[in-house]
Amino acid sequence: MFNDTKALLLLQKKITDFPETVVVLGSGWNKMLSDVKTEVVISYDELFDVKTTVPGHVGQLIITTINKKRVAFMSGRFHMYEGYSAYQSTTPMRVFAKAGMKNLILTAACGGLNKKYRVGDFIILNDIITLLLSLDSPLHGTQFVDLSQPFSKSLRETAIKIAKKNKLSYHEGNYVYYHGPNYESFSDKKALAKLGADVCGMSIVPEVLVARSLNVNVLGIAFVTNLAFVKHNHKEVVEQANKASEQMKKLLLGIL
C-alpha cells in the first residue's frame, strides 16, 4: 500500500511522457471528464494498491489532451479521515513530481465561513492555514518549506481572468484544513473564522505542503457547497457541486 517506488515504475511503464500539469478533481468536479478522449486510465487500486472510499471520488488517474496540451487528472483523492497518515495521503504528489509534474491544480468542495460568500461561489485560494496539521504533517525531517506564497501568482491571475470572462461568481480566499470526517460544529466554525479562514475543507492543505516542498507550482480552487451555520451532509455537498458542473468545466478548460 502506497509504495512510491512501485507506483513510479508503473507510471513510467504505462506513460511514456508524463504531463507537466496534474489536476486533482474533488467532490463534484468529475464532470470535467465527461467529454474528453482518454489516452491512459489507471485505477488507484493498481497504481497505489488502495481504493478510494468517498462517494463522488472515482479513484482513477486519467491522461488526456486538452487545448492541445496533455494533462493528467486525478479523479478523486485520498483523505486522512479515511484512515491514512498525512504522508500516505499525499503519496500521489511525490510520485507525480518524480514523474515530471510541474504544475498542480487542486479543486475541492468547501464550506463557506466568510459571511460574504454564498453557495455557488468559486474561491480562488490565496493562502492556507496549516495549524490543524501540526500533529501529523506530510513533511518529515528538516523540510523547512517557505509558505509565504503557497499558490502561484501567475496561475491565480489566470484563474481570475477566466472567472471574469465567464461571469462566474468568485472570491479570493483563505482555506483552513479540517480533518473530518465529521463536519465542523457551529463553534468550530466560529473559531476557524476568527483564525482568519474564509473557507474550510478536508483536503488541499496536505497536498499544497508536499507540492511546494517539491517546487511544484500550485493553484487551488474551492467551490462553496454549504454555508457556516446551516445543517448539511455529504450528499447535499455533492449535489450542489454537481449543479455547477458546467461552470466548473468552463473554469478549468479556460485555465488549461
C-alpha positions as CSV (number, residue, x, y, z in Angstrom):
1,M,0.0,0.0,0.0
2,F,1.3,3.5,-1.0
3,N,4.7,2.4,-2.3
4,D,6.3,5.4,-4.0
5,T,8.9,3.4,-6.0
6,K,6.4,0.8,-7.2
7,A,3.9,3.5,-8.3
8,L,6.6,5.4,-10.2
9,L,7.8,2.3,-12.0
10,L,4.3,1.5,-13.1
11,L,3.7,5.1,-14.3
12,Q,6.9,5.0,-16.3
13,K,5.9,1.7,-17.9
14,K,2.4,2.9,-18.9
15,I,3.0,6.5,-19.7
16,T,6.0,7.4,-21.9
17,D,5.9,11.2,-21.3
18,F,4.1,12.2,-18.1
19,P,2.2,15.5,-18.4
20,E,3.6,18.6,-16.7
21,T,0.1,19.6,-15.4
22,V,-1.9,17.5,-12.9
23,V,-5.5,18.4,-11.9
24,V,-7.0,16.9,-8.8
25,L,-10.8,16.6,-9.1
26,G,-12.5,16.9,-5.8
27,S,-16.2,16.3,-4.9
28,G,-18.4,17.3,-7.8
29,W,-15.6,18.2,-10.2
30,N,-15.5,14.9,-12.1
31,K,-17.9,16.1,-14.8
32,M,-14.9,17.8,-16.3
33,L,-14.0,14.4,-17.8
34,S,-17.4,13.7,-19.4
35,D,-16.5,14.7,-23.0
36,V,-12.7,14.2,-23.1
37,K,-10.9,11.5,-25.0
38,T,-8.7,9.5,-22.7
39,E,-5.2,8.3,-23.6
40,V,-4.5,6.2,-20.5
41,V,-6.6,5.2,-17.4
42,I,-5.0,3.7,-14.4
43,S,-7.1,2.8,-11.3
44,Y,-5.7,3.8,-7.9
45,D,-6.1,0.2,-6.9
46,E,-3.5,-0.7,-9.5
47,L,-1.3,2.3,-9.0
48,F,-1.3,2.7,-5.2
49,D,-2.8,-0.6,-4.1
50,V,-5.6,1.4,-2.4
51,K,-9.2,2.1,-3.4
52,T,-10.9,5.3,-2.7
53,T,-13.8,5.1,-0.2
54,V,-15.5,8.5,-0.6
55,P,-18.7,8.9,-2.6
56,G,-18.1,11.0,-5.7
57,H,-14.4,10.1,-5.9
58,V,-13.9,7.5,-8.7
59,G,-10.3,6.7,-8.0
60,Q,-8.5,6.9,-11.3
61,L,-5.6,8.6,-12.9
62,I,-6.6,9.7,-16.4
63,I,-4.3,11.1,-19.1
64,T,-5.9,13.2,-21.8
65,T,-5.3,16.1,-24.1
66,I,-7.0,19.5,-23.6
67,N,-6.3,22.6,-25.7
68,K,-3.5,20.6,-27.4
69,K,-1.8,20.0,-24.0
70,R,-1.5,16.7,-22.3
71,V,-3.0,16.8,-18.8
72,A,-3.2,14.2,-16.0
73,F,-6.4,14.1,-14.0
74,M,-6.8,12.6,-10.6
75,S,-10.4,11.6,-10.5
76,G,-10.7,11.7,-6.7
77,R,-8.1,11.9,-3.9
78,F,-7.1,10.3,-0.7
79,H,-8.1,11.9,2.6
80,M,-6.6,11.5,6.1
81,Y,-10.1,10.8,7.5
82,E,-10.1,7.6,5.5
83,G,-7.5,6.3,7.9
84,Y,-4.3,7.3,6.1
85,S,-1.5,9.3,7.6
86,A,-0.7,12.7,6.1
87,Y,2.3,11.2,4.4
88,Q,0.3,8.3,2.9
89,S,-2.5,10.5,1.6
90,T,0.0,12.7,-0.3
91,T,1.8,9.9,-2.0
92,P,0.5,10.9,-5.4
93,M,2.1,14.3,-5.1
94,R,5.6,12.8,-4.5
95,V,5.1,10.2,-7.2
96,F,3.9,12.6,-9.9
97,A,6.6,15.2,-9.1
98,K,9.2,12.5,-9.7
99,A,7.4,11.5,-12.9
100,G,7.6,15.1,-14.2
101,M,4.7,17.2,-12.8
102,K,5.5,20.9,-12.7
103,N,2.0,22.4,-12.2
104,L,-0.7,21.2,-9.8
105,I,-4.3,22.4,-9.9
106,L,-6.2,21.4,-6.7
107,T,-10.0,21.5,-6.7
108,A,-12.4,20.7,-3.8
109,A,-15.8,21.4,-2.4
110,C,-15.7,23.6,0.7
111,G,-17.8,25.2,3.5
112,G,-18.1,29.0,3.4
113,L,-17.0,30.8,6.6
114,N,-16.8,34.3,5.2
115,K,-20.2,36.0,5.6
116,K,-19.9,37.5,2.1
117,Y,-19.7,34.1,0.5
118,R,-22.7,32.2,-1.0
119,V,-23.4,28.7,-2.1
120,G,-22.2,28.5,-5.7
121,D,-19.2,30.8,-5.3
122,F,-15.8,29.8,-6.6
123,I,-12.9,30.6,-4.2
124,I,-9.5,31.1,-5.8
125,L,-7.3,30.3,-2.9
126,N,-4.6,32.8,-1.9
127,D,-3.5,31.3,1.4
128,I,-3.9,28.3,3.7
129,I,-4.0,27.8,7.5
130,T,-1.9,24.7,8.4
131,L,-2.2,24.8,12.2
132,L,-4.5,21.8,12.4
133,L,-2.0,19.6,10.6
134,S,0.7,20.1,13.2
135,L,0.2,16.7,14.8
136,D,0.5,14.8,11.6
137,S,2.4,16.8,8.9
138,P,3.0,15.2,5.5
139,L,6.6,16.7,5.7
140,H,9.3,14.8,7.5
141,G,12.6,15.8,8.8
142,T,14.1,19.2,8.1
143,Q,11.8,20.2,5.3
144,F,11.5,23.9,6.1
145,V,9.2,24.9,3.3
146,D,8.6,28.6,2.6
147,L,4.8,29.2,2.5
148,S,4.9,32.9,2.2
149,Q,3.2,32.4,-1.2
150,P,1.7,28.8,-1.3
151,F,-0.2,29.4,-4.5
152,S,1.3,30.5,-7.8
153,K,0.6,34.2,-8.5
154,S,0.5,33.7,-12.3
155,L,-1.9,30.7,-12.1
156,R,-4.2,32.7,-9.7
157,E,-4.2,35.6,-12.1
158,T,-5.1,33.3,-15.0
159,A,-8.0,31.7,-12.9
160,I,-9.3,35.2,-12.0
161,K,-9.2,36.2,-15.7
162,I,-11.1,33.1,-16.8
163,A,-13.7,33.5,-14.0
164,K,-14.3,37.1,-15.0
165,K,-14.5,36.2,-18.7
166,N,-17.2,33.6,-18.0
167,K,-19.0,35.8,-15.5
168,L,-18.6,33.3,-12.7
169,S,-19.1,34.4,-9.1
170,Y,-15.8,34.2,-7.4
171,H,-13.7,35.5,-4.5
172,E,-10.1,35.1,-3.4
173,G,-9.8,33.5,0.0
174,N,-8.0,31.6,2.7
175,Y,-8.6,27.8,3.2
176,V,-8.3,26.1,6.5
177,Y,-7.8,22.3,6.8
178,Y,-10.3,20.3,9.0
179,H,-9.6,16.6,9.5
180,G,-13.1,15.2,9.4
181,P,-14.9,13.1,8.6
182,N,-17.4,14.9,10.8
183,Y,-18.5,18.3,9.6
184,E,-17.5,21.2,11.8
185,S,-19.7,22.2,14.7
186,F,-21.1,25.7,14.8
187,S,-18.5,26.6,17.5
188,D,-15.7,25.0,15.4
189,K,-16.7,27.3,12.5
190,K,-16.8,30.4,14.7
191,A,-13.3,29.6,15.9
192,L,-12.0,28.9,12.4
193,A,-13.4,32.2,11.1
194,K,-11.7,34.0,14.0
195,L,-8.4,32.4,12.9
196,G,-8.9,34.2,9.6
197,A,-10.3,31.4,7.4
198,D,-12.7,32.2,4.6
199,V,-13.5,28.5,3.8
200,C,-12.8,25.2,5.3
201,G,-12.5,21.6,4.0
202,M,-10.9,18.2,4.5
203,S,-8.3,18.2,1.8
204,I,-6.0,20.6,-0.2
205,V,-3.6,21.7,2.6
206,P,-1.6,18.5,2.9
207,E,-1.2,18.4,-0.9
208,V,-0.1,22.0,-1.0
209,L,2.6,21.4,1.6
210,V,4.1,18.5,-0.3
211,A,3.8,20.1,-3.7
212,R,5.5,23.3,-2.5
213,S,8.3,21.2,-0.8
214,L,9.0,19.8,-4.3
215,N,8.9,23.2,-6.1
216,V,5.7,22.4,-7.9
217,N,3.5,25.4,-8.9
218,V,0.1,25.2,-7.2
219,L,-3.3,26.6,-8.0
220,G,-6.2,25.9,-5.5
221,I,-9.9,26.4,-6.4
222,A,-12.7,25.6,-3.9
223,F,-16.4,25.6,-4.6
224,V,-18.7,26.7,-1.8
225,T,-21.4,24.0,-1.4
226,N,-22.6,25.0,2.1
227,L,-22.5,27.9,4.5
228,A,-21.2,28.1,8.0
229,F,-24.4,27.9,10.1
230,V,-26.6,25.7,8.0
231,K,-27.1,22.0,8.5
232,H,-25.7,19.9,5.7
233,N,-24.5,16.4,4.7
234,H,-22.2,14.9,2.1
235,K,-25.0,14.0,-0.3
236,E,-26.1,17.7,-0.3
237,V,-22.5,18.8,-0.8
238,V,-22.1,16.6,-3.9
239,E,-25.5,17.7,-5.3
240,Q,-24.6,21.4,-5.0
241,A,-21.3,20.7,-6.7
242,N,-22.9,18.7,-9.5
243,K,-25.3,21.6,-10.2
244,A,-22.3,23.7,-11.0
245,S,-20.5,21.1,-13.1
246,E,-20.7,23.1,-16.3
247,Q,-19.3,26.2,-14.6
248,M,-16.5,24.2,-13.2
249,K,-15.8,22.8,-16.6
250,K,-15.6,26.3,-18.2
251,L,-13.3,27.5,-15.5
252,L,-10.9,24.5,-15.7
253,L,-10.9,24.5,-19.5
254,G,-10.1,28.1,-19.6
255,I,-7.2,27.8,-17.2
256,L,-5.8,24.7,-19.0
